[in-house]
């Protein structure tokens, strides 16, 4: 099964004092072990890094960006086209 990850999940995963930290970490590990796939948009990655920078620290945001690339999570680029 494929799961679309949002910024709240990523925040909970990387911030140890977040109330959802243990649940997100456990869930991710369990689903990885089952062979499930994870997808996140590049815009969500940017949002999560911004929130981590503001609510945790810039060092945490930098750590997040470096560690995310090592995780089995596919980052999809979204292009938004708008007519004005």
MARKEFI-988851 format. One line per field, with one value per atom (N, C-alpha, C, CB): residue number from 0; residue in three letters; atom name; x, y, z negated. Coordinates in Angstrom, 1 decimal, always signed. Each point is the difference from the previous one (the first is absolute). Glycine has a CB too. Layout:
BEGIN
num [NUM | ...]
residu [Ala | ...]
atome [CA | ...]
px [X | ...]
py [Y | ...]
pz [Z | ...]
END
This chain:
BEGIN
num [0 | 0 | 0 | 0 | 1 | 1 | 1 | 1 | 2 | 2 | 2 | 2 | 3 | 3 | 3 | 3 | 4 | 4 | 4 | 4 | 5 | 5 | 5 | 5 | 6 | 6 | 6 | 6 | 7 | 7 | 7 | 7 | 8 | 8 | 8 | 8 | 9 | 9 | 9 | 9 | 10 | 10 | 10 | 10 | 11 | 11 | 11 | 11 | 12 | 12 | 12 | 12 | 13 | 13 | 13 | 13 | 14 | 14 | 14 | 14 | 15 | 15 | 15 | 15 | 16 | 16 | 16 | 16 | 17 | 17 | 17 | 17 | 18 | 18 | 18 | 18 | 19 | 19 | 19 | 19 | 20 | 20 | 20 | 20 | 21 | 21 | 21 | 21 | 22 | 22 | 22 | 22 | 23 | 23 | 23 | 23 | 24 | 24 | 24 | 24 | 25 | 25 | 25 | 25 | 26 | 26 | 26 | 26 | 27 | 27 | 27 | 27 | 28 | 28 | 28 | 28 | 29 | 29 | 29 | 29 | 30 | 30 | 30 | 30 | 31 | 31 | 31 | 31 | 32 | 32 | 32 | 32 | 33 | 33 | 33 | 33 | 34 | 34 | 34 | 34 | 35 | 35 | 35 | 35 | 36 | 36 | 36 | 36 | 37 | 37 | 37 | 37 | 38 | 38 | 38 | 38 | 39 | 39 | 39 | 39 | 40 | 40 | 40 | 40 | 41 | 41 | 41 | 41 | 42 | 42 | 42 | 42 | 43 | 43 | 43 | 43 | 44 | 44 | 44 | 44 | 45 | 45 | 45 | 45 | 46 | 46 | 46 | 46 | 47 | 47 | 47 | 47 | 48 | 48 | 48 | 48 | 49 | 49 | 49 | 49 | 50 | 50 | 50 | 50 | 51 | 51 | 51 | 51 | 52 | 52 | 52 | 52 | 53 | 53 | 53 | 53 | 54 | 54 | 54 | 54 | 55 | 55 | 55 | 55 | 56 | 56 | 56 | 56 | 57 | 57 | 57 | 57 | 58 | 58 | 58 | 58 | 59 | 59 | 59 | 59 | 60 | 60 | 60 | 60 | 61 | 61 | 61 | 61 | 62 | 62 | 62 | 62 | 63 | 63 | 63 | 63 | 64 | 64 | 64 | 64 | 65 | 65 | 65 | 65 | 66 | 66 | 66 | 66 | 67 | 67 | 67 | 67 | 68 | 68 | 68 | 68 | 69 | 69 | 69 | 69 | 70 | 70 | 70 | 70 | 71 | 71 | 71 | 71 | 72 | 72 | 72 | 72 | 73 | 73 | 73 | 73 | 74 | 74 | 74 | 74 | 75 | 75 | 75 | 75 | 76 | 76 | 76 | 76 | 77 | 77 | 77 | 77 | 78 | 78 | 78 | 78 | 79 | 79 | 79 | 79 | 80 | 80 | 80 | 80 | 81 | 81 | 81 | 81 | 82 | 82 | 82 | 82 | 83 | 83 | 83 | 83]
residu [Unk | Unk | Unk | Unk | Unk | Unk | Unk | Unk | Unk | Unk | Unk | Unk | Unk | Unk | Unk | Unk | Unk | Unk | Unk | Unk | Unk | Unk | Unk | Unk | Unk | Unk | Unk | Unk | Unk | Unk | Unk | Unk | Unk | Unk | Unk | Unk | Unk | Unk | Unk | Unk | Unk | Unk | Unk | Unk | Unk | Unk | Unk | Unk | Unk | Unk | Unk | Unk | Unk | Unk | Unk | Unk | Unk | Unk | Unk | Unk | Unk | Unk | Unk | Unk | Unk | Unk | Unk | Unk | Unk | Unk | Unk | Unk | Unk | Unk | Unk | Unk | Unk | Unk | Unk | Unk | Unk | Unk | Unk | Unk | Unk | Unk | Unk | Unk | Unk | Unk | Unk | Unk | Unk | Unk | Unk | Unk | Unk | Unk | Unk | Unk | Unk | Unk | Unk | Unk | Unk | Unk | Unk | Unk | Unk | Unk | Unk | Unk | Unk | Unk | Unk | Unk | Unk | Unk | Unk | Unk | Unk | Unk | Unk | Unk | Unk | Unk | Unk | Unk | Unk | Unk | Unk | Unk | Unk | Unk | Unk | Unk | Unk | Unk | Unk | Unk | Unk | Unk | Unk | Unk | Unk | Unk | Unk | Unk | Unk | Unk | Unk | Unk | Unk | Unk | Unk | Unk | Unk | Unk | Unk | Unk | Unk | Unk | Unk | Unk | Unk | Unk | Unk | Unk | Unk | Unk | Unk | Unk | Unk | Unk | Unk | Unk | Unk | Unk | Unk | Unk | Unk | Unk | Unk | Unk | Unk | Unk | Unk | Unk | Unk | Unk | Unk | Unk | Unk | Unk | Unk | Unk | Unk | Unk | Unk | Unk | Unk | Unk | Unk | Unk | Unk | Unk | Unk | Unk | Unk | Unk | Unk | Unk | Unk | Unk | Unk | Unk | Unk | Unk | Unk | Unk | Unk | Unk | Unk | Unk | Unk | Unk | Unk | Unk | Unk | Unk | Unk | Unk | Unk | Unk | Unk | Unk | Unk | Unk | Unk | Unk | Unk | Unk | Unk | Unk | Unk | Unk | Unk | Unk | Unk | Unk | Unk | Unk | Unk | Unk | Unk | Unk | Unk | Unk | Unk | Unk | Unk | Unk | Unk | Unk | Unk | Unk | Unk | Unk | Unk | Unk | Unk | Unk | Unk | Unk | Unk | Unk | Unk | Unk | Unk | Unk | Unk | Unk | Unk | Unk | Unk | Unk | Unk | Unk | Unk | Unk | Unk | Unk | Unk | Unk | Unk | Unk | Unk | Unk | Unk | Unk | Unk | Unk | Unk | Unk | Unk | Unk | Unk | Unk | Unk | Unk | Unk | Unk | Unk | Unk | Unk | Unk | Unk | Unk | Unk | Unk | Unk | Unk | Unk | Unk | Unk | Unk | Unk | Unk | Unk | Unk | Unk | Unk | Unk | Unk | Unk | Unk]
atome [N | CA | C | CB | N | CA | C | CB | N | CA | C | CB | N | CA | C | CB | N | CA | C | CB | N | CA | C | CB | N | CA | C | CB | N | CA | C | CB | N | CA | C | CB | N | CA | C | CB | N | CA | C | CB | N | CA | C | CB | N | CA | C | CB | N | CA | C | CB | N | CA | C | CB | N | CA | C | CB | N | CA | C | CB | N | CA | C | CB | N | CA | C | CB | N | CA | C | CB | N | CA | C | CB | N | CA | C | CB | N | CA | C | CB | N | CA | C | CB | N | CA | C | CB | N | CA | C | CB | N | CA | C | CB | N | CA | C | CB | N | CA | C | CB | N | CA | C | CB | N | CA | C | CB | N | CA | C | CB | N | CA | C | CB | N | CA | C | CB | N | CA | C | CB | N | CA | C | CB | N | CA | C | CB | N | CA | C | CB | N | CA | C | CB | N | CA | C | CB | N | CA | C | CB | N | CA | C | CB | N | CA | C | CB | N | CA | C | CB | N | CA | C | CB | N | CA | C | CB | N | CA | C | CB | N | CA | C | CB | N | CA | C | CB | N | CA | C | CB | N | CA | C | CB | N | CA | C | CB | N | CA | C | CB | N | CA | C | CB | N | CA | C | CB | N | CA | C | CB | N | CA | C | CB | N | CA | C | CB | N | CA | C | CB | N | CA | C | CB | N | CA | C | CB | N | CA | C | CB | N | CA | C | CB | N | CA | C | CB | N | CA | C | CB | N | CA | C | CB | N | CA | C | CB | N | CA | C | CB | N | CA | C | CB | N | CA | C | CB | N | CA | C | CB | N | CA | C | CB | N | CA | C | CB | N | CA | C | CB | N | CA | C | CB | N | CA | C | CB | N | CA | C | CB | N | CA | C | CB | N | CA | C | CB | N | CA | C | CB | N | CA | C | CB | N | CA | C | CB | N | CA | C | CB | N | CA | C | CB]
px [+0.8 | -0.8 | +0.9 | -1.9 | +1.4 | +0.8 | -0.7 | +0.7 | +0.1 | -0.5 | +0.6 | -0.2 | -0.7 | +0.4 | +0.2 | -1.3 | +2.5 | +0.4 | -0.2 | +1.7 | -2.2 | -0.1 | +1.0 | -2.5 | +2.5 | +1.0 | -0.2 | +0.2 | -1.4 | -0.2 | +0.6 | -2.1 | +2.0 | +0.7 | +1.5 | -1.9 | +2.4 | +1.5 | +0.4 | +0.0 | -0.7 | +0.3 | +0.0 | -1.0 | +0.0 | -0.1 | +1.1 | -2.4 | +2.8 | +1.1 | +1.4 | -1.3 | +1.5 | +1.3 | +0.2 | +0.2 | -1.3 | +0.0 | -0.3 | -0.6 | +1.6 | -0.2 | -1.0 | +2.3 | -2.5 | -0.9 | -1.4 | +1.9 | -2.1 | -1.4 | -0.8 | +0.9 | -2.2 | -0.9 | -0.1 | -1.2 | +1.4 | -0.2 | +1.3 | -2.0 | +3.1 | +1.3 | +0.1 | +1.0 | -1.3 | +0.1 | -1.0 | +0.7 | -1.9 | -0.9 | +0.4 | -1.8 | +2.3 | +0.4 | +1.2 | -0.9 | +1.9 | +1.2 | -0.4 | +1.4 | -2.2 | -0.4 | -0.8 | -0.1 | -0.8 | -0.8 | +0.8 | -1.9 | +2.9 | +0.8 | +0.9 | +0.1 | +0.4 | +0.9 | -0.9 | +1.5 | -2.7 | -0.9 | -0.3 | -0.9 | +0.5 | -0.4 | +1.1 | -1.8 | +3.0 | +1.2 | +0.3 | +1.0 | -1.1 | +0.2 | -1.0 | +0.9 | -2.1 | -1.0 | +0.2 | -1.6 | +2.5 | +0.3 | -0.8 | +0.6 | -1.3 | -0.8 | +0.9 | -1.9 | +1.3 | +0.8 | -0.5 | +0.4 | +0.5 | -0.4 | +0.4 | +0.3 | -1.2 | +0.2 | -0.3 | -0.7 | +1.5 | -0.2 | +0.3 | +0.6 | -1.4 | +0.3 | +1.1 | -2.4 | +3.1 | +1.1 | -0.6 | +1.3 | -2.5 | -0.6 | -0.2 | -1.1 | +0.8 | -0.2 | +1.4 | -2.1 | +3.1 | +1.3 | +0.4 | +0.7 | -0.9 | +0.3 | -0.8 | +0.5 | -1.8 | -0.8 | +0.5 | -2.0 | +2.3 | +0.5 | +1.4 | -1.2 | +2.0 | +1.3 | -0.2 | +1.1 | -2.0 | -0.3 | -0.6 | -0.4 | -0.5 | -0.7 | +1.1 | -2.2 | +3.0 | +1.1 | +0.9 | -0.1 | +0.5 | +0.9 | -0.6 | +0.9 | -2.2 | -0.7 | -0.3 | -0.9 | +0.4 | -0.5 | +1.1 | -2.2 | +3.2 | +1.1 | +1.3 | -1.1 | +1.8 | +1.2 | +0.4 | +0.7 | +0.2 | +0.5 | +0.8 | +0.0 | +0.8 | +0.8 | -0.9 | +1.7 | -2.9 | -0.9 | -0.5 | -0.7 | +0.4 | -0.5 | +1.1 | -1.5 | +2.7 | +1.2 | +0.1 | +1.2 | -1.3 | +0.1 | -1.1 | +1.1 | -2.3 | -1.2 | +0.3 | -1.5 | +2.0 | +0.2 | +1.1 | -0.7 | +1.7 | +1.1 | -0.5 | +1.7 | -2.5 | -0.4 | -1.2 | +0.7 | -1.5 | -1.1 | +0.5 | -1.4 | +2.5 | +0.5 | +0.5 | +0.6 | -0.3 | +0.4 | -1.1 | +2.1 | -3.3 | -1.1 | -0.7 | -0.3 | -0.4 | -0.8 | -1.3 | +1.1 | -0.9 | -1.2 | +0.3 | -0.5 | -0.4 | +0.1 | -0.5 | -0.3 | +1.2 | -0.4 | -0.4 | +1.6 | -2.9 | -0.5 | +0.0 | -1.5 | +1.9 | -0.1 | -1.3 | +2.4 | -3.0 | -1.3 | +0.2 | -1.2 | +0.5 | +0.1 | -1.5 | +2.1 | -2.3 | -1.3 | -0.1 | -0.2 | -0.7 | -0.2 | -1.3 | +1.2 | -1.1 | -1.2 | -0.2 | +0.4 | -1.6 | -0.3 | -0.5 | -0.6 | +1.1 | -0.5 | -0.7 | +1.9]
py [-1.2 | +1.2 | +1.2 | -1.2 | +2.3 | +1.3 | +1.0 | -0.4 | +1.1 | +1.0 | +1.4 | -1.7 | +2.7 | +1.3 | +0.7 | +0.1 | +0.4 | +0.5 | +1.5 | -1.8 | +2.3 | +1.5 | +0.6 | -0.3 | +1.6 | +0.7 | -0.3 | +1.8 | -2.0 | -0.4 | -1.3 | +1.3 | -2.3 | -1.2 | +0.1 | -1.1 | +1.9 | +0.2 | +0.7 | +0.1 | +0.9 | +0.8 | -1.0 | +2.1 | -2.9 | -1.0 | -1.0 | +0.3 | -0.6 | -1.0 | +0.5 | -0.9 | +2.2 | +0.5 | +0.8 | +0.1 | +0.2 | +0.8 | -0.9 | +2.1 | -2.4 | -1.0 | +0.4 | -0.7 | +2.0 | +0.4 | +0.2 | +1.1 | -1.3 | +0.1 | -1.2 | +1.1 | -0.8 | -1.1 | -1.2 | +1.8 | -1.6 | -1.1 | -0.7 | +1.3 | -0.9 | -0.5 | -1.5 | +2.1 | -2.7 | -1.5 | -0.7 | +0.3 | +0.2 | -0.6 | +0.1 | +0.5 | +0.6 | +0.2 | -0.9 | +2.3 | -2.3 | -0.8 | -1.5 | +1.7 | -2.1 | -1.5 | -0.3 | +0.1 | +0.7 | -0.2 | -0.1 | +1.1 | -0.2 | +0.0 | -1.3 | +2.5 | -2.8 | -1.3 | -1.2 | +1.1 | -1.2 | -1.1 | -0.1 | +0.2 | +0.9 | +0.0 | -0.3 | +1.6 | -1.1 | -0.3 | -1.5 | +2.3 | -2.9 | -1.5 | -0.8 | +0.4 | +0.2 | -0.7 | +0.2 | +0.3 | +0.6 | +0.2 | +1.1 | -2.3 | +3.1 | +1.1 | +1.1 | -0.6 | +1.5 | +1.1 | +1.3 | -1.4 | +2.4 | +1.3 | +1.1 | -0.8 | +1.7 | +1.1 | +1.3 | -1.4 | +2.4 | +1.4 | +1.0 | -0.8 | +1.8 | +1.0 | +1.0 | -0.2 | +0.7 | +1.0 | +1.2 | -0.8 | +1.2 | +1.1 | -0.3 | +0.7 | -2.0 | -0.4 | -0.1 | -1.3 | +0.9 | +0.0 | +1.4 | -2.0 | +3.0 | +1.4 | +0.5 | +0.3 | -0.6 | +0.4 | -0.6 | +0.2 | -1.5 | -0.6 | +0.6 | -2.1 | +2.4 | +0.6 | +1.4 | -1.3 | +2.1 | +1.3 | -0.1 | +0.8 | -1.7 | -0.2 | -0.5 | -0.5 | -0.4 | -0.5 | +1.2 | -2.3 | +3.1 | +1.1 | +1.0 | -0.3 | +0.5 | +1.0 | -0.6 | +1.1 | -2.3 | -0.6 | -0.8 | -0.1 | -0.4 | -0.7 | +0.8 | -2.2 | +2.1 | +0.8 | -0.2 | -0.2 | +1.1 | -0.1 | -1.2 | +2.5 | -2.9 | -1.2 | -1.2 | +1.1 | -1.1 | -1.1 | -0.1 | +0.2 | +1.0 | +0.0 | -0.5 | +1.9 | -1.6 | -0.4 | -1.5 | +2.2 | -2.7 | -1.4 | -0.8 | +0.5 | +0.0 | -0.5 | -0.2 | +1.0 | +0.0 | +0.0 | -1.0 | +2.4 | -2.5 | -1.0 | -1.4 | +1.7 | -1.9 | -1.4 | -0.5 | +0.5 | +0.4 | -0.4 | -0.6 | +1.9 | -1.4 | -0.6 | -1.4 | +2.3 | -2.7 | -1.4 | -1.0 | +1.1 | -0.5 | -0.9 | -0.5 | +1.3 | -2.4 | -0.6 | +0.7 | -2.2 | +3.5 | +0.9 | +0.6 | +0.4 | -0.6 | +0.6 | +1.5 | -2.3 | +3.2 | +1.4 | +0.3 | +0.6 | -0.1 | +0.3 | +1.5 | -2.1 | +2.5 | +1.5 | +0.3 | +0.0 | +1.0 | +0.5 | +1.3 | -1.2 | +1.3 | +1.2 | +0.5 | -0.6 | +1.8 | +0.6 | +1.0 | -0.3 | +0.1 | +0.9 | +0.8 | -1.5 | +2.8 | +0.9 | +0.9 | -0.2 | +0.4 | +1.0 | +1.3 | -1.8 | +2.9 | +1.2 | +0.9 | -0.1]
pz [+0.0 | +0.0 | +0.0 | -1.2 | +1.8 | +0.0 | -0.9 | +2.4 | -3.2 | -0.9 | +0.4 | -1.8 | +1.8 | +0.2 | -1.3 | +2.2 | -2.5 | -1.2 | +0.0 | -0.4 | -0.8 | -0.1 | -1.0 | +0.5 | -0.6 | -0.8 | -1.5 | +1.7 | -2.2 | -1.4 | -0.3 | +0.0 | +0.9 | -0.3 | +0.0 | +1.2 | -0.3 | +0.0 | -1.3 | +2.5 | -2.9 | -1.2 | -1.2 | +1.0 | -1.1 | -1.1 | +0.0 | +0.0 | +1.2 | +0.2 | -0.5 | +1.9 | -1.6 | -0.3 | -1.3 | +2.4 | -3.1 | -1.2 | -1.2 | +1.2 | -2.0 | -1.1 | -1.0 | +0.3 | -0.6 | -1.0 | +0.6 | -1.2 | +2.4 | +0.6 | -0.5 | +2.1 | -2.5 | -0.5 | +0.9 | -1.2 | +2.5 | +1.0 | +0.4 | +0.8 | -1.4 | +0.4 | +0.0 | -0.9 | -0.3 | -0.1 | +0.9 | -2.3 | +2.5 | +0.9 | +1.4 | -1.6 | +2.1 | +1.4 | +0.3 | +0.0 | -0.9 | +0.2 | +0.0 | -1.2 | +0.3 | +0.0 | +1.2 | -2.5 | +2.9 | +1.2 | +1.3 | -1.1 | +1.2 | +1.2 | +0.0 | +0.0 | -1.1 | +0.0 | +0.3 | -1.7 | +1.1 | +0.3 | +1.4 | -2.3 | +2.9 | +1.4 | +1.0 | -0.6 | +0.2 | +0.8 | +0.0 | -0.5 | -0.7 | -0.1 | +0.8 | -2.3 | +2.5 | +0.8 | +1.5 | -1.8 | +2.2 | +1.4 | +0.6 | +0.1 | -0.9 | +0.5 | +0.5 | -1.6 | +2.5 | +0.6 | -0.6 | +2.1 | -2.0 | -0.6 | +1.1 | -2.4 | +2.5 | +1.0 | -0.8 | +2.0 | -1.6 | -0.6 | +1.1 | -2.3 | +2.4 | +1.0 | -0.4 | +0.7 | +0.3 | -0.3 | -0.8 | +2.1 | -1.9 | -0.7 | -1.5 | +2.1 | -2.4 | -1.4 | -0.7 | +0.7 | +0.1 | -0.6 | -0.4 | +1.4 | -0.5 | -0.3 | -1.2 | +2.5 | -2.5 | -1.2 | -1.3 | +1.6 | -1.6 | -1.2 | -0.4 | +0.7 | +0.2 | -0.4 | -0.6 | +1.9 | -1.3 | -0.5 | -1.5 | +2.4 | -2.6 | -1.3 | -1.0 | +1.1 | -0.7 | -0.9 | -0.3 | +1.0 | -0.1 | -0.2 | -1.0 | +2.3 | -2.2 | -0.9 | -1.4 | +2.0 | -2.0 | -1.3 | -0.7 | +1.0 | -0.3 | -0.7 | +0.1 | +0.6 | +0.5 | +0.3 | +1.4 | -2.4 | +2.9 | +1.3 | +0.2 | +0.2 | -1.3 | +0.0 | +0.2 | -1.5 | +0.9 | +0.2 | +1.4 | -2.4 | +3.0 | +1.4 | +1.0 | -0.6 | +0.3 | +0.8 | -0.1 | -0.3 | -1.0 | -0.3 | +0.8 | -2.3 | +2.2 | +0.7 | +1.5 | -1.8 | +2.4 | +1.4 | +0.4 | +0.2 | -1.0 | +0.3 | -0.3 | -0.5 | -0.5 | -0.3 | +0.9 | -2.4 | +2.8 | +0.8 | +1.3 | -0.9 | +1.5 | +1.2 | -0.2 | +0.7 | -1.9 | -0.3 | -0.3 | -0.9 | +0.7 | -0.3 | +1.2 | -2.1 | +2.0 | +1.1 | +0.3 | -0.5 | +0.8 | +0.3 | +1.3 | -2.5 | +3.4 | +1.4 | -0.1 | +1.1 | -0.6 | +0.0 | +1.4 | -1.9 | +2.1 | +1.3 | +0.2 | +0.0 | +1.1 | +0.4 | +0.5 | +0.5 | -1.1 | +0.5 | +0.7 | -1.9 | +3.0 | +0.8 | +0.0 | +1.4 | -1.8 | +0.0 | +1.1 | -2.5 | +3.4 | +1.1 | -0.3 | +1.7 | -1.6 | -0.2 | +1.1 | -2.5 | +2.9 | +0.9 | -0.7 | +1.8 | -1.4 | -0.7 | +1.0 | -1.6]
END
